[in-house]
Amino acid sequence: MKDLSFIMPRTPFAQAWSAIGGLEMRIGRRVVKRESLEHRLTKISRAIEYAKSQITSAGVEIEEKQDSEGHAVAFCVDWRQAEDSKSAREEVERFATYFKTLGLRLIRYETQPFYDVYPVAPDKGLALLEMLSELRVKSGVLYLGDSKMDNSAFRASSVSLGVVHDETPVQSLECDYFVKFECVPDFLNALVRNDFQFSPSFPMIQINPNHRRRH
């Protein structure tokens, strides 16, 4: 859900990236953007200007998500650092009401003290399929995710692995397997040692009993 400027410096080993919930992808040097995006950006700019001008609670932040040309295409309203969380929550909910009148999409993350605002509904599964098509990859895809926003990508992958935090609503994840957040480094090391072949027998892997696997 982050933008390319955030993702790419942290993943120099990668050859392709999908950013901002699939609104922009980069494959090698080629940039691919979601269709019908540009004419909706004026509403995003208006929403950002409104939110910044109306903030009164200390600790409420607006984090812009920019495309590769520097245009704001989405943003996050974050009140994790708010001095008065109750007042901040009331304020950001007033913002949310205005954003909805503009026809923008709000993405919430269970009880987390932040939400994202998008011009169109992000779809990680669609983005994954488009990227695989561009790369001409038809199978052998392992996908890791940690929220229900990843469900469409879980369904589009060969093996889906949910990363579990303390507050993760595991019942909402449509993945094949689970791995605890603190065990992810061990899992990645095991994957490398196994020549990048996933195995459900890895000691840190748990089967998701609530999801019918396709394998």
C-alpha positions as CSV (number, residue, x, y, z in Angstrom):
1,M,0.0,0.0,0.0
2,K,3.1,2.3,0.1
3,D,4.4,4.2,-2.9
4,L,7.4,3.3,-5.1
5,S,9.6,5.9,-3.5
6,F,9.2,4.1,-0.2
7,I,9.4,0.5,-1.5
8,M,12.2,0.5,-4.1
9,P,15.1,1.7,-1.9
10,R,14.2,-1.0,0.6
11,T,14.0,-3.8,-2.0
12,P,17.0,-3.3,-4.3
13,F,17.0,-7.0,-5.1
14,A,13.6,-6.9,-6.8
15,Q,12.9,-6.7,-10.5
16,A,9.3,-5.6,-10.3
17,W,7.1,-3.7,-7.8
18,S,3.4,-3.0,-7.3
19,A,2.7,0.1,-5.3
20,I,-0.2,2.1,-3.8
21,G,-2.5,-0.9,-3.8
22,G,-1.8,-1.6,-7.4
23,L,-2.4,1.9,-8.7
24,E,1.2,2.0,-10.0
25,M,3.6,-0.8,-11.0
26,R,7.2,-0.7,-12.1
27,I,8.6,-3.6,-14.1
28,G,12.3,-3.1,-14.9
29,R,12.3,0.5,-16.1
30,R,8.7,0.4,-17.4
31,V,6.0,2.1,-15.3
32,V,2.4,1.0,-15.6
33,K,-0.5,2.9,-14.0
34,R,-4.0,2.0,-13.3
35,E,-6.4,3.1,-16.0
36,S,-8.8,6.0,-15.4
37,L,-6.6,7.3,-12.5
38,E,-5.6,10.8,-13.7
39,H,-9.0,12.4,-13.8
40,R,-9.6,11.4,-10.2
41,L,-6.5,13.0,-8.8
42,T,-8.1,16.5,-8.4
43,K,-10.4,15.0,-5.7
44,I,-7.4,13.5,-3.9
45,S,-5.7,16.9,-3.9
46,R,-8.8,18.6,-2.7
47,A,-9.1,16.1,0.1
48,I,-5.5,16.5,1.2
49,E,-5.8,20.3,1.2
50,Y,-9.0,20.1,3.3
51,A,-7.5,17.7,5.9
52,K,-4.3,19.7,6.3
53,S,-6.3,22.9,6.8
54,Q,-8.7,21.3,9.3
55,I,-6.2,19.5,11.6
56,T,-6.4,20.8,15.2
57,S,-5.4,17.7,17.2
58,A,-1.7,17.4,17.9
59,G,-0.2,14.2,16.4
60,V,-2.6,13.8,13.5
61,E,-0.6,13.4,10.3
62,I,-1.4,13.2,6.6
63,E,1.1,11.0,4.7
64,E,0.8,11.4,0.9
65,K,1.4,8.5,-1.4
66,Q,2.9,9.8,-4.6
67,D,3.4,8.3,-8.0
68,S,6.7,8.2,-9.8
69,E,6.0,11.7,-11.2
70,G,5.5,13.2,-7.8
71,H,1.7,13.5,-8.0
72,A,-0.3,12.6,-4.8
73,V,-2.6,9.7,-5.8
74,A,-3.6,8.5,-2.3
75,F,-2.9,9.4,1.3
76,C,-3.0,8.0,4.9
77,V,-4.6,9.7,7.8
78,D,-2.6,8.6,10.9
79,W,-3.3,9.5,14.5
80,R,-1.0,7.0,16.2
81,Q,1.0,9.9,17.8
82,A,-2.0,11.9,18.9
83,E,-1.8,13.4,22.3
84,D,-5.5,13.0,22.8
85,S,-6.6,9.9,20.9
86,K,-10.3,10.4,21.6
87,S,-10.4,13.9,20.2
88,A,-8.1,12.9,17.3
89,R,-10.5,10.0,16.4
90,E,-13.5,12.3,16.4
91,E,-11.6,14.7,14.1
92,V,-10.4,12.2,11.6
93,E,-13.9,10.7,11.4
94,R,-15.2,14.2,10.4
95,F,-12.5,14.1,7.7
96,A,-13.7,10.7,6.6
97,T,-17.3,12.0,6.1
98,Y,-16.0,14.7,3.8
99,F,-13.8,12.3,1.8
100,K,-16.8,10.1,1.2
101,T,-18.8,13.0,-0.2
102,L,-16.0,13.3,-2.8
103,G,-16.5,9.7,-3.8
104,L,-13.2,8.6,-2.5
105,R,-12.5,5.1,-1.1
106,L,-11.6,4.7,2.6
107,I,-9.5,1.7,3.5
108,R,-9.6,0.8,7.2
109,Y,-7.5,-1.7,9.1
110,E,-9.6,-3.2,11.8
111,T,-8.9,-1.2,15.0
112,Q,-5.7,0.4,13.8
113,P,-5.4,4.2,14.4
114,F,-5.0,5.1,10.8
115,Y,-6.8,4.7,7.4
116,D,-6.0,5.1,3.8
117,V,-7.8,7.2,1.2
118,Y,-7.8,6.2,-2.4
119,P,-9.3,7.5,-5.7
120,V,-10.5,4.0,-6.6
121,A,-10.7,0.8,-4.7
122,P,-7.2,-0.8,-4.5
123,D,-7.1,-4.5,-5.6
124,K,-3.9,-6.3,-4.8
125,G,-5.0,-9.5,-6.6
126,L,-5.7,-7.7,-9.8
127,A,-2.3,-5.9,-9.5
128,L,-0.6,-9.3,-8.9
129,L,-2.2,-10.9,-11.9
130,E,-1.3,-7.9,-14.1
131,M,2.3,-8.0,-12.9
132,L,2.6,-11.8,-13.5
133,S,1.2,-11.3,-17.0
134,E,3.8,-8.6,-17.7
135,L,6.5,-10.9,-16.4
136,R,5.0,-14.0,-18.2
137,V,5.0,-15.9,-14.9
138,K,2.2,-18.5,-14.8
139,S,2.9,-20.5,-11.6
140,G,5.1,-20.9,-8.6
141,V,4.0,-17.7,-6.9
142,L,4.4,-17.4,-3.1
143,Y,2.5,-14.4,-1.6
144,L,2.9,-13.0,2.0
145,G,0.3,-10.7,3.5
146,D,-1.0,-9.6,6.9
147,S,-4.5,-8.2,6.4
148,K,-7.8,-8.9,4.6
149,M,-6.7,-6.4,2.0
150,D,-4.4,-9.2,0.8
151,N,-7.2,-11.8,0.3
152,S,-7.5,-11.1,-3.4
153,A,-3.8,-11.6,-3.9
154,F,-3.9,-14.8,-1.7
155,R,-6.5,-16.2,-4.1
156,A,-4.3,-15.3,-7.1
157,S,-1.2,-17.0,-5.8
158,S,0.1,-20.5,-5.9
159,V,0.9,-20.6,-2.1
160,S,-0.5,-18.0,0.3
161,L,1.1,-17.2,3.6
162,G,-0.5,-14.9,6.2
163,V,1.9,-13.0,8.5
164,V,0.4,-13.0,12.0
165,H,0.8,-10.1,14.4
166,D,-0.6,-9.9,18.0
167,E,-3.7,-8.2,16.8
168,T,-4.2,-10.0,13.5
169,P,-7.8,-11.2,12.9
170,V,-6.7,-14.5,11.5
171,Q,-10.3,-15.6,10.7
172,S,-10.5,-12.9,8.1
173,L,-7.4,-14.1,6.2
174,E,-8.0,-16.3,3.2
175,C,-4.5,-17.8,3.1
176,D,-3.2,-21.4,3.0
177,Y,-0.7,-21.1,5.9
178,F,0.3,-18.8,8.7
179,V,3.7,-17.6,10.0
180,K,4.2,-15.5,13.1
181,F,5.7,-12.0,12.4
182,E,8.8,-12.7,14.6
183,C,9.4,-15.9,12.6
184,V,9.5,-14.3,9.2
185,P,13.3,-14.0,9.1
186,D,13.6,-17.8,10.0
187,F,11.1,-18.6,7.3
188,L,13.0,-16.6,4.6
189,N,16.3,-18.2,5.6
190,A,14.6,-21.7,5.4
191,L,13.2,-20.7,1.9
192,V,16.7,-19.8,0.7
193,R,18.2,-23.0,2.1
194,N,15.5,-25.0,0.3
195,D,16.3,-23.4,-3.1
196,F,13.2,-21.2,-2.9
197,Q,10.9,-24.2,-2.7
198,F,8.1,-23.7,-0.1
199,S,7.4,-26.6,2.2
200,P,4.6,-26.8,4.7
201,S,6.9,-28.9,6.9
202,F,9.1,-25.8,7.7
203,P,8.9,-25.7,11.6
204,M,7.5,-22.1,11.7
205,I,4.7,-22.8,9.3
206,Q,1.1,-23.4,10.5
207,I,-1.8,-24.6,8.3
208,N,-4.8,-22.3,8.3
209,P,-7.6,-24.6,9.5
210,N,-10.3,-22.1,8.4
211,H,-9.3,-22.1,4.7
212,R,-9.7,-24.8,2.2
213,R,-6.4,-25.1,0.3
214,R,-6.2,-25.6,-3.4
215,H,-3.1,-27.8,-3.4
